[in-house]
């Protein structure tokens, strides 16, 4: 059963940091915080889907005022309980529509979180919501995968992303609707558990159109937070759209 916390309720929040440990490593966090602090400048930052504070807390530690929007109260509680967590304000709600107080120099969505919005309409609404939060000249940053359809031979709809002795992970794609789901099988003490999370994959050019509908334009796109060039072989991208200065 899915509760108000969506797919990130207490059972997921309790082990989220541990299960995503690689994403909490300094080499994953620091380049993202560097770019976001640069874009924030003297202004404030808004994180959509702030989670347990993987990016928000170190960004706040750089002296940037950070506010988050988060659907899951369980994830937000983990953020608040961490050192420095009280400095990050949190608005509970759907980041496609929820309004946070004030205006911001930069807003950002990391780690494929834009795909947690499972319809095109919701993703378009997200861009419009961000534009309403940004000060003139502000920027919106999204880190997301490039859909891995090139890995699908004819007749197949499944791509594995992790195969281990105690954990299996695979994505399924519906190319007619852009619906996808990530499936996780975990084995502990001889007992198996299964969890499936729905997403909607989205193309870079489609995101650019969403930005234009919201009155923003692409400023820069890289392959990763280290600002490597984005190419046809890139499996992820970090894109920056800008709201006009006037």
C-alpha positions as CSV (number, residue, x, y, z in Angstrom):
1,X,0.0,0.0,0.0
2,X,1.3,3.5,-0.9
3,X,0.8,6.0,1.9
4,X,1.1,9.8,2.0
5,X,4.9,9.4,1.9
6,X,4.6,7.9,-1.6
7,X,7.3,5.2,-2.3
8,X,9.7,6.7,0.3
9,X,8.0,5.8,3.6
10,X,9.5,4.8,6.9
11,X,10.8,1.5,5.7
12,X,12.8,3.1,2.8
13,X,13.8,6.2,4.8
14,X,15.3,4.1,7.5
15,X,17.9,2.6,5.2
16,X,18.1,5.1,2.4
17,X,21.5,6.6,3.2
18,X,23.0,3.1,3.6
19,X,21.4,1.7,0.4
20,X,22.6,4.8,-1.6
21,X,26.0,5.0,0.1
22,X,27.9,5.5,-3.1
23,X,25.9,8.7,-3.8
24,X,26.9,10.0,-0.4
25,X,30.7,9.7,-1.1
26,X,32.6,12.9,-1.3
27,X,33.5,12.4,-5.0
28,X,29.7,12.2,-5.8
29,X,28.6,15.1,-3.5
30,X,31.4,17.7,-3.7
31,X,31.2,18.5,-7.5
32,X,27.4,19.0,-7.2
33,X,27.8,21.3,-4.2
34,X,30.5,23.2,-6.0
35,X,28.3,24.0,-9.0
36,X,25.2,24.7,-6.9
37,X,27.1,27.1,-4.6
38,X,28.5,28.9,-7.6
39,X,25.0,29.3,-9.1
40,X,23.5,30.4,-5.8
41,X,26.0,33.1,-5.3
42,X,24.7,35.4,-2.6
43,X,21.2,34.1,-3.0
44,X,19.2,31.1,-1.7
45,X,18.8,27.5,-3.1
46,X,15.7,25.4,-3.4
47,X,16.0,21.6,-3.5
48,X,13.0,19.7,-5.0
49,X,12.9,16.2,-3.4
50,X,15.3,17.2,-0.6
51,X,15.2,13.7,0.9
52,X,17.6,13.1,3.8
53,X,19.8,16.1,2.9
54,X,22.6,14.5,0.9
55,X,23.1,17.7,-1.1
56,X,21.2,20.2,1.0
57,X,23.3,19.8,4.2
58,X,26.7,20.3,2.7
59,X,25.4,23.1,0.5
60,X,24.1,24.8,3.6
61,X,27.5,24.2,5.2
62,X,28.9,26.4,2.5
63,X,26.8,29.3,3.8
64,X,24.0,29.0,1.2
65,X,20.5,29.3,2.6
66,X,18.7,26.1,1.5
67,X,15.1,25.2,1.6
68,X,13.6,21.9,0.5
69,X,10.3,20.5,-0.8
70,X,9.7,16.9,0.2
71,X,6.7,14.6,-0.1
72,X,7.9,12.1,2.4
73,X,7.7,13.1,6.1
74,X,9.9,10.1,7.0
75,X,12.7,11.3,4.7
76,X,12.3,14.9,6.0
77,X,12.5,13.6,9.6
78,X,15.9,12.0,8.8
79,X,17.1,15.3,7.4
80,X,16.0,17.2,10.5
81,X,17.7,14.7,12.8
82,X,21.1,15.2,11.2
83,X,23.7,17.7,12.4
84,X,22.8,21.0,10.7
85,X,19.4,19.7,9.7
86,X,17.6,22.5,11.6
87,X,19.2,25.0,9.2
88,X,17.4,23.6,6.2
89,X,13.7,24.5,6.0
90,X,11.3,21.9,4.6
91,X,8.0,22.3,2.9
92,X,6.0,19.0,2.9
93,X,4.3,18.5,-0.5
94,X,4.5,17.5,-4.1
95,X,7.4,19.4,-5.7
96,X,5.5,19.8,-9.0
97,X,3.0,22.1,-7.3
98,X,4.0,22.9,-3.6
99,X,5.0,26.5,-3.0
100,X,8.0,27.2,-0.7
101,X,8.4,30.6,0.9
102,X,10.4,33.3,-0.7
103,X,12.5,33.4,-4.0
104,X,15.7,31.6,-4.9
105,X,18.7,32.1,-7.1
106,X,18.9,28.4,-7.9
107,X,16.6,25.4,-7.8
108,X,17.7,21.9,-8.4
109,X,16.6,18.3,-8.8
110,X,19.3,15.6,-8.5
111,X,19.7,11.8,-8.8
112,X,16.9,11.2,-11.4
113,X,14.3,12.7,-9.1
114,X,12.5,14.5,-12.0
115,X,11.4,11.0,-13.1
116,X,9.5,10.5,-9.9
117,X,6.9,12.6,-11.5
118,X,5.2,9.9,-13.6
119,X,3.3,12.0,-16.2
120,X,4.4,14.6,-18.7
121,X,1.9,17.1,-17.3
122,X,3.4,16.8,-13.8
123,X,6.9,17.3,-15.2
124,X,5.7,20.4,-17.1
125,X,4.1,21.7,-13.9
126,X,7.4,21.2,-12.1
127,X,9.2,23.5,-14.5
128,X,6.5,26.1,-14.1
129,X,6.6,25.8,-10.3
130,X,10.3,26.3,-10.4
131,X,10.1,29.4,-12.6
132,X,7.6,30.9,-10.1
133,X,10.1,30.4,-7.3
134,X,13.2,31.8,-9.1
135,X,14.3,35.4,-9.0
136,X,15.0,37.0,-12.4
137,X,18.3,35.5,-13.7
138,X,17.9,32.5,-11.5
139,X,18.7,29.0,-12.7
140,X,17.2,25.5,-12.6
141,X,19.5,22.5,-12.5
142,X,18.5,18.9,-13.2
143,X,20.6,15.8,-12.9
144,X,19.0,12.8,-14.7
145,X,19.8,9.7,-16.7
146,X,19.6,9.5,-20.5
147,X,17.0,6.8,-21.3
148,X,18.9,3.6,-22.0
149,X,16.8,2.4,-24.9
150,X,19.9,1.6,-27.0
151,X,20.4,-1.4,-24.6
152,X,17.1,-2.9,-25.6
153,X,17.1,-5.5,-28.4
154,X,13.9,-6.0,-30.3
155,X,11.2,-7.6,-28.2
156,X,12.9,-6.8,-24.8
157,X,11.8,-4.2,-22.3
158,X,14.2,-4.9,-19.4
159,X,17.7,-3.5,-18.6
160,X,19.5,-4.8,-15.5
161,X,21.4,-2.2,-13.5
162,X,22.7,-4.3,-10.7
163,X,23.3,-8.1,-10.4
164,X,24.8,-9.3,-7.2
165,X,24.6,-12.3,-4.8
166,X,22.2,-10.6,-2.5
167,X,20.6,-7.9,-4.6
168,X,19.2,-7.6,-8.1
169,X,18.0,-4.5,-9.8
170,X,16.4,-4.0,-13.2
171,X,14.5,-1.3,-15.1
172,X,11.5,-2.0,-17.3
173,X,10.5,0.4,-20.1
174,X,7.3,1.1,-22.0
175,X,8.4,3.0,-25.1
176,X,4.9,3.8,-26.1
177,X,4.2,5.8,-22.9
178,X,7.7,6.6,-21.6
179,X,6.6,4.8,-18.4
180,X,9.3,2.9,-16.7
181,X,9.9,1.2,-13.3
182,X,12.9,0.2,-11.2
183,X,12.6,-3.2,-9.6
184,X,14.7,-4.2,-6.6
185,X,15.0,-7.7,-5.3
186,X,16.9,-8.1,-2.0
187,X,17.9,-11.3,-0.1
188,X,18.6,-11.3,3.6
189,X,19.0,-14.3,5.8
190,X,17.6,-16.5,3.0
191,X,14.4,-14.4,2.7
192,X,13.7,-12.3,-0.4
193,X,11.9,-8.9,-0.6
194,X,10.7,-7.1,-3.7
195,X,10.1,-3.4,-4.3
196,X,9.1,-1.6,-7.5
197,X,9.1,2.2,-8.0
198,X,7.4,3.8,-11.1
199,X,9.0,6.6,-13.1
200,X,8.6,8.4,-16.3
201,X,11.8,8.7,-18.4
202,X,12.3,12.0,-20.2
203,X,14.7,13.1,-23.0
204,X,17.0,16.1,-22.8
205,X,15.3,17.8,-25.7
206,X,11.9,17.2,-24.0
207,X,13.2,18.9,-20.9
208,X,14.3,21.9,-23.0
209,X,10.8,22.3,-24.3
210,X,9.4,22.1,-20.8
211,X,11.8,24.8,-19.8
212,X,10.7,27.0,-22.7
213,X,7.0,26.5,-21.7
214,X,8.0,27.9,-18.3
215,X,9.8,30.8,-19.8
216,X,13.4,29.5,-19.3
217,X,16.2,28.7,-21.7
218,X,19.0,26.2,-21.7
219,X,22.2,27.8,-20.5
220,X,24.5,24.7,-20.3
221,X,24.4,20.9,-20.4
222,X,27.2,18.6,-19.2
223,X,27.6,14.9,-18.8
224,X,28.1,15.1,-15.1
225,X,28.8,17.4,-12.1
226,X,32.4,17.4,-13.1
227,X,31.3,19.4,-16.2
228,X,32.5,16.8,-18.7
229,X,31.2,17.5,-22.3
230,X,27.7,16.0,-23.0
231,X,27.9,13.7,-26.0
232,X,25.8,11.1,-27.8
233,X,27.5,8.5,-25.6
234,X,26.6,10.2,-22.3
235,X,24.4,8.1,-20.0
236,X,23.5,11.1,-17.7
237,X,23.3,14.8,-18.0
238,X,23.4,17.8,-15.7
239,X,21.4,20.6,-17.4
240,X,21.1,24.3,-16.4
241,X,18.2,26.5,-17.5
242,X,18.0,30.2,-16.9
243,X,15.0,32.5,-16.1
244,X,15.3,35.8,-18.0
245,X,16.9,38.6,-16.0
246,X,14.1,41.0,-16.9
